[in-house]
Amino acid sequence: MSPVAQLARRIAAGAANFAADARDLIFPPHCPGCGARRAADAEQTLCPGCRRDLSTPADPLCAGCGIAGAAAPANFCPSCRGRFSRDAVVFAAPYAGTAKELVHRFKYRADFAAGRFLADRLATRVDSALPGGVDVLVPVPLHRWRLAGRGYNQAALLARDVGRRLGLPVALAALGRTGNTRTLAGLHPDERSRELRGAFTVRRPERVAGLRVLLVDDVLTTGATAECCCGVLKNAGARWVGVAVATRVLLPLRDGVAPRGVPRRVGMSRGPEASG
């Protein structure tokens, strides 16, 4: 290498180091779980306390109610089998403690480091939990008014990062939202299902027809949103639809069966459970 090229490389390296130092000075590295400052060269993204608090999903879990004990490869417990549009559920962590804080920081405080951490964990789970593979990722869409207010769709960012890590395509425009529904927090599962009926449509059926589709979102609570989306995706010709979420609310077992109010199929025009 010529002396001029060596000098140019040293100048470029020095400029890169200066930019990194300036970035860390203005935006100090922080733990995405609690916001505490951490060393710029720390190997772990989370601080030790948040790493200890972060739960790992138990296997196997029912894809319907989230209760442990479902027999692979069906992914559904006896109480839920045949009741849902979705074929599987994969999640990075239960919705509690550090995982809950990560979602809140990502969703409401634009902490994209928290989002990238969740996407990393979710990509690892998808890669190990779905040996049959996936053809395309589809994020749950936001209504344009809510998107304008927040400035970004957290589900789309998760899908983009998971797709990049796994080498999978992301169909951002395949699924659309037809109405701006009220906030679902605090609503009974049946109320959520009624609120969401007709709220989603497949705008690009050619992107999902005949494919194994993985729906991506940040949180799975009662599953009403996922059921509505999975229903319309299957109506559009998707041959298999799984759900991948950063976090999942795990429901308690009651008298050996799934909790009452777990939503049945929503948005399906075929089959006896279409209006459930």
N, C-alpha and C positions, 0 to 999 in steps of 0.2 A: 504494500500500500504506500502511495506517495506521501511525502510530508504534508502536502496540502490537504489530502484526503484525511490523514490522521488528525490534523488540526480541526478540520470541519467536523469530524466525528466527536472530538473532545468538546467542541463548542456546543454541538447539539445535545450531548449528554449533560453538559453543565446547565444548559437552558431547561432541559426536562427536569433535572433535579431541583432547579430554582422554582419552576412552576409547581412541582409537587410540594415543596416546602411552603410556598405562598398559599397554596390551596389548603394545606393542613393548618396554617396559621389563621386563615380567614374562616375556614370551615373545619374545626378540629374533628378528628375521627371520634366517633361515639359508638356506644353499644346500641344497636337498633332495638333492643328489648327494653332498656330502661333509660337510655339517653346519656348515661355516664360516659365521660371522656375515657378514651383508651389510647394506648401507645400506637403510633402510626404504623409500626412494624409488627404489631401483634398478629400472631398466626391465626388466632380464633376471632371470628367476627363478634360473637357475644362475649360479655364479661363472664367471669366464673360463676357469679350468682345466678345469672339468667340461664347459663348452660345447665346448671343443676336443676333449675325449676322447669325447664322445657321438657314436657312429657313426650313420650314416644307412643304411637298407636299400638294397641294390642292386636294380635292376629289370632284367628280370623274374626272379623266383625261383620255383622249383617249389613248388607248394602241398603236395606230398607230402614230399619230402626236404629242401627248403630250399636246393637247389643252383641257382646262377644258370644261366640258359639256357633256361628253359621258354618255349615260344612262346605269347604271348597270342593269343586270349583263353582258351585251354584251361587255362592255369595249372598244367599238369603236364608234367614231362619224360617222354620215351618210356618210361623204366623204371617210372614211377609211375602212368601213365595207366590208369584203370580199377581201381586197387587200393584206393581210399579212399572213405569215405563223404562226406567233406567236399568241397565244391565250390571253395573258395578259402581262402587264408590271408592275412591282413593283420596286420602288426605294426609297432610304433612304432620299435623299434631292436633290433639283435642283442643277445643276452644276454651282455654282456661290459662290463668297465670301469665307466663311470658308470651305464649303464643297469642293469647287474646290481646295483650299489649302491643305485640308486633303488628297485628291486623289493624288496631286502632291508629297506631302511628302511621302506618302506610296509607290507610283509607282516608283519615280525617286530617292528618298533619303533613301529608305529602312527603313522608320519610321514605324515600325510594330505596335506601339501604335496607330498611326492614322488608320491603317488598322483594328485593333481590335475595335476601336470606330465605324468605318463605318459598320463593320460586326454586331455589337450589334444593331445599329439602323435598319439595313436592316433585321435582323432576326425578330425584333419587327414588322416591316411593313409586312413581309411575313406572319407572324403568324396571323395578323389581316385582311390582304387584300385578302387572299386566303382561304376562308372557306371550299372549296372543298378538300383541302389538296394537298400534293405533295408526290410522291413516292421516287424520287431520285434527287439529285443535280448534275449538270454537268457543270464544268467550261469551259470557252472559252480557248482553248489551245494556247500556244505560239509556234512559230517555234523553233526548237532546237538551232539554232544559236542565236536567240534573248534571249532564256532562258539562254544560256551559258553566254551571255554578261551581263544580268541583275542579274542572280543568283537565281531568283525565279519568279514564275508566280503569279502576284497579284490576278488574278481571282481564281486560285486554293486555295490561302490562304483565300480569302473571303469565298469561298464555304466551306472550311474545318471548319472555325469558325462558319458560319451560321448553317451548319449541326450539329455541336457539340451543339449549343445552342438550336436547335429545335429537336434534336434526329433523324435527317434524314441522310441516307447514302449518300456518295459522290462518284460518279463514275469518278475518276480522269482520267482514261485511255479510257473512252468510246468514246470521241471525239478527233480526231487527226488533225493536220495541215499538209497538203501535200506540201505547198509551202511557201517560205518566201516572202510575199508581201511587197511592198514598204510602207513607212509611209503614212497613210491615211489622216493625218491632212492637211487641206487646199484643199483637193480634192472635186470636185462637187459630190453630191450624186450618180449621174449616173456613174461617174468615179470610185467611191468606189465600186459600185456594180460590174462593169466589172473587177476591180482588184481582187476582192474576189471570183469571179466565179470559182468553182472547188478547192478552197483553203482548204476546210474542208472535212473530211470523218468520218464516224462512224466506229471505230475499234472494238468496243464491242457491236454489236447490241443486244445481249442477255441482256445487262444491261439497255436497254431503251424500248424494244419492249413491247407494251401493257401497258405502264406505263405513269403516269403523271410526266413529266420531267420539272425541273426548270433550265434553263440556267443561269449561274452566270458570271457577268463581272463587271468591275469597272465603266465604263462610257458608256452611250448610247447617241450617237450624232445623226447621220442620221438614224441609225438602220441597216445599210448595213451588218455589221458583224453579228448582231443578226439574221437577216433574212436568211443569208447564213447558219448559224448553225441550226436554227430552221427548215429550209427546209430539210437538210440532216437527222436531227433527226426524222422528220415525215416520210421521205422516208424509214428510218430504222424500222418503226413500232411504234414509240411513239404515243400514242393516244391523247395526249395533251401536248403542250410545252409552258410554260410561260418564261418570262425573268425577272430576278432579278438583278438590278444594284445598286451600291452604289450611283451613281449620274446620273442625266439625264439632257441633254440640252433641255430646253423647247423652242419650235419653236413658232414664232408669228403667230397669225391668220391673214389671208389675204383675205379680201372680203368674210368673212364667210366660207371659205373652208380651207382645209389643204394646207400647202405650196407646191408649185411645186417642184419636185425633190425628194419628200419623196419616198424612194425606194419601188418598188413593190416586189413581191416574187422573191427570188434568190435561185437557187440550187434545185428547185422542178422539178421533172420529170413528175408529174401528173398535169392535170388541164390546163385551157387556159392561165393562167398568168405565166406559168413556165419560160418563157424567158424574163419576164418583169424586 
